[in-house]
Amino acid sequence: MAEILAPAFKWTGDSLLLLDQRKLPHEEVWVKCETAEGVSKAIKAMVTRGAPLIGIAASFGVVLAAKQANQKGLPIHSELERASQVLISARPTAVNLSWAVKRMMRVAEQFAQLTVGELVARLEEEAVNIYREDCQANRRIGEYGAALLPENCQVLTHCNTGALAVSDLGTALGVIKTAYRQGRAKFVWVDETRPFLQGARLTAWELLKEGIPFKVIVDSAAPWLMGKGLVDAVIVGADRIASNGDVANKVGTYMLAIAAKRHGIPFYVAAPTSTLDISLTSGDQIPIEERDENEVLCWHGVLVAPKDAHAFNPAFDVTPAELITAIITERGVAFPPYEEKLVELAGKT
């Protein structure tokens, strides 16, 4: 199987190398994962992040578990089942992770009659398919989304949804990159995105590489900019989308949607169909990951709050469908009311 050299990960055939996004933008360090446990640990620790990318990483984590079972002579199906649980538990909100692992496990069941070596090869092929499909999805999302943006627009985005979060171009940031190349988008407002600062560290880093004009703003400045007429559209990614169109995304998204609604600004969500969770009727059913309070109380190990202070740290929030102008996928664009169209998009092959 050929090696894969993507912007944020590398597949060598025997290991998965992940760009340590905690170190960016000042250092480019790669973390080597040789087991499913290693991949799960990297996902939990935010070495790698972004809903589509953690799904891709997890699929290769399954491959690593299969290869390890083959090398050690362990029962492969029980090892795959164990690895799948380890990987799925790494982060609960982004449905792409469990979607990818379950897809890999279906392949393991479908080809259970193969020799262990043949099954390992088939699993690796499926992981590569997941990667390649995401690459294609990025391009289509970019084209669909760019067509929705007004000419010569200033766009605001939250968190990081570019090449560091996916396989190739990006989702929401992929739309912005495409629109800029087409001459439709002229400027980007980048929310810093607390507490991990994915906007200030990662989105700004990507936009610099692309040569796209931007400025970083504190998250709470966004509504004021909208009121001043400096934002023509907001576009964000998603970690899980319920069948009614409610969207879970990086915490801070909900307040952007409220502000955009108040100022009559279109609010778009861009995500691959692997992010759709049609089994959920509303966003109330989406599990919201709560992370270590020290991510809020400290920065790079330095305490910024009083010594005895405590924090509440939800990593995501849920934006109600009524605040969303459209949901952009690689299979088309959904407009309100969402349920019928989202079910259709999720069901397409």
Secondary structure, DSSP 4 states (H G I P E B T S, - for coil): ---EE-SSEEE-SS-EEEE-TTTTTT---EEEE-SHHHHHHHHHTTSS--HHHHHHHHHHHHHHHHHHHHHHT--HHHHHHHHHHHHHTT-SS-HHHHHHHHHHHHHHHHTTTS-HHHHHHHHHHHHHHHHHHHHHHHHHHHHHHHTTSPTTEEEEE-S--BTTTSSSSBSHHHHHHHHHHTTSEEEEEEE--TTTTHIIIIIHHHHHHHT--EEEE-GGGHHHHHHTT--SEEEE--SEEETTS-EEEETTHHHHHHHHHHTT--EEEE--GGGEETT-SSGGGS---B--THHHHEETTEE-S-TT-----BSEEEE-GGG-SEEEETTEEE-SS-HHHHHHHHH--
